[in-house]
Amino acid sequence: MKIVEVFEGDLFQAQMVKNLIENDGIESFLQDELIGSRSPVWRPGGGVRVMVSDLDYDRARLIVNEFEKNQNSKILKHIHEVYIFKYTKIAIAFNGALQHSP
C-alpha cells in the first residue's frame, strides 16, 4: 500500500474534500496543511493536499471529480449572474441617458 495525492487546493477546499471522502468510509489526511493555510502563494493550487491509500484512490477520485464538477458549475453560474447584473445595469443607464438627451 502507498499513500497518494487525490486532491490539491486551498485549506477550505481540502477540508471539504477530506470530509466528503471520509463520509464515504475512506481514510484520508491533509498534507502541507500549515503551508497552505499560511500563504496560497506557495503552490498554485493552494498547497494543501488530500492523501489516501492507493487502494482507495479510484473511489476517492470519483468523489473529488463530483466535488470539482459542482465547484465549476457554481463558479460558472456566479460569473453568469454577475455578467447579467452588470450589463443589465449598463443597459438601464444607457436607456436613461437616451431618454434624457436633447
N, C-alpha and C positions, 0 to 999 in steps of 0.2 A: 504494500500500500504506500502511495506517495500522496503528499499534500499538494494541491494545485489551486491556482487562482481561477475563480469563476466570475469575478466582477471587480471592477475598479471604478471608484467615483469619489465624490466628496464624503465627508463623515456622515452627513444626514442620509444620503443615498445608500451608502454601505450598510448603515444600521438598519435601514428599511429592508434591504435585500437579505441581510442576515436573518432578520425576524421572519421574513416570508419563507426562507429556506428551512429554518428551524421549525416553523409551523407545519411543514411537510415531513417532519421527522428526520431531517438531515442535519448532522452535527456540522457546525461551521465556527469560524472565528475571524476576527478582524486583524489584519496585519498592517503595520505602519499607521495605526490609529492616531498616535500622538503627532506624527509628522503631518498627517493630513488635516488635523484639527488646528494646527498652528498656522499653516500657510498653504493655500491651494496652489501656490506658485511652484512648489517642489516638483510636482509632476503634472502634466497636462490634464489628466483625468481626475485630479484631486488628491491622489496619493494613497487613499485608504483602499485596501484590497480585502475582498471576502474570499476566504480559503476553505476548501472542502477536500475530502478524500477523493482520490481519482476514481474510486469505486462508485461514488455518488455524483460524479461530475455531470453525467448526462441528465439525470433527474434535476439537479440544481440548475443546469443551463436552461432547461425548459422554463423554470420559474423566472430566471433572470431575463430570458427573452420576452416573457409576458410583461414583466416589470418595465423593461425598456420600451416595448411597444406602447404601453399605457402612458409612459412618460412622454414619448414622442407625440402621441396623439393629443395629449393635454397641451403641450407646448404649441403645436400647430393650431389648435383651437384658440389658444390665448392670442397668438400672433394674428390670427384671422379677426378676432374680436377687436383688437387694438387697431388693426388696419381699417376695419369698417367704421369704428368710432371716430378715428382721426379724419378719414375722408368724408364722413357724413358732416362733421363739424366744418370742414373746409367748404363743402358744397352749400351748407346753410349760410355761412358767412359770405360766400360769393354771391348767392342769390339775394341776400340782404343788401349787399353793396350795389348790385344791379338795380334793385328796386328803388334805391335812394339816389341813384345817379341822375344828373340833369338831362 
